[in-house]
């Protein structure tokens, strides 16, 4: 077994939009893409993904950086952050741009839907990937987008703090889908500076289609709602959202 194998998960590779990444798949039922946070697919990301599987879904975990299964540490976090800042797949600082990796994720979701069927797919992004599910909502098969502590672009200045990491055309498509009834679930700790003012932007752009779960911070370091600083009720809210939207 290599260091990149995850017991119980089927390892694969997916290429689209000039981008290739490993993927890990498990389960049966409608598809859900679980996009990890920094530093990578950690044990607590895997725990959450397994819970999605147990609710009756086929889960695909893209491996965008790091070593799958490795726990977080300060050096590991710093190394992953450095990779994020220089990788062309992610628009870490740019305003009004859709990260190139979102095109890859949209294609991955379409392939997953083709494979497993169902009414559509869901996706959850965390941290740097928190807003990626919003970009995937451009496609009508995305019925259950979940944004957990969306943190790109990095909130340096008021403009970046409120930016949704979407091009004007993609933002218009997302707003139209929200007006047509597609709901978006967002989660964050109230004192999490990495999220900036994006929840205010989401309320302004999406109106009642944006469902905000905002948790009082116990410490200023609280960030990862579904994993490292896990809130069990929020995990259940996400799982229920997937069931409501995809298991009809």
QUISUL-V34743 format. One record per helix or strand of 2 or more residues. SS is the DSSP state (H for helix, E for strand). FROM is the first residue (numbers start at 1). TO is the last residue. If there is no record, write none. Layout:
# QUISUL-V34743
SS:FROM:TO, SS:FROM:TO
This chain:
# QUISUL-V34743
E:10:16, E:19:27, E:31:35, H:43:54, E:58:63, H:74:86, H:101:116, E:121:126, H:127:129, H:132:136, E:142:148, H:158:162, H:168:179, E:184:189, H:193:195, H:198:209, E:210:215, H:232:246
